[in-house]
Amino acid sequence: MPLLKYEQIAEDLRTRIANGEFGANDLLPSGRDLAEQWGVSRATVVKAYDVLRGDGLVVARQGAGFTVAETPLARPAGGRRAGSARVAGGAPYRRLGVPSRTAPPPRIAEALGLGASEEALRRARLVLLDDGSPHSLVTAWFPPSVADAAPRLSSKGPISEGTTHYVRRETGRFPVEGTDITTVRLADASEAQLLEVEQPAAVAVVLHVAFDQEHRPLVCEEGVTPSHVFEQADNYPMG
């Protein structure tokens, strides 16, 4: 399905930011300039910028328009329902180590449909609370078909536009369905150290798998959150 005009504008700005044309805190083109360039109304441009704000990619500056966000945001694993903004539940994070290809644990391999000896690309991050303490350890695993087609996933630095948009831009594949499975167990020694909890410590584990248009797994994320900061809330109609 072709992108709507505001989506095209948002995607163009996203690409320009990703390519380094605009860096952190740089002022982005004005609504008037973009409206003239694209032959659209100012309202359409505002809608495009609203999309980028929802992604946490740009911020509004009083009297100055929009600038590129200084600190990329990340979300804990799971809860990626349609229409959910990246800034909703998004928080600062710290990238852990360097992305690498390795054979994932059996539960991850099964979720990605990989054989026992097949490798996946592993990216890990530590999502932080407002005071800078750990909230959640998230490990993302990408199957070879995605990692090969989207080489920046293997780079150490953050992908400012977000991995979902980047993968879509490089591969044409995007998530249309997600599965979240939440279990509880004790943290292992490495997890306890990163999450700054003393063992034995209970953790909630969310296994999130995103599937594309052909129901092929795009990514499997495992989020490990200490019990003292884990909370799950649902609002729903009754009657």
Secondary structure as UniProt FT lines:
FT   HELIX           5..18
FT   TURN            19..20
FT   TURN            24..25
FT   HELIX           31..38
FT   HELIX           42..54
FT   TURN            55..56
FT   STRAND          58..61
FT   TURN            62..64
FT   STRAND          65..68
FT   TURN            82..83
FT   TURN            86..89
FT   STRAND          93..102
FT   HELIX           106..112
FT   TURN            116..117
FT   STRAND          120..128
FT   TURN            130..131
FT   STRAND          134..142
FT   HELIX           144..149
FT   HELIX           151..154
FT   TURN            160..161
FT   HELIX           163..171
FT   STRAND          177..186
FT   HELIX           189..195
FT   STRAND          202..211
FT   TURN            213..214
FT   STRAND          217..226
FT   TURN            227..229
//
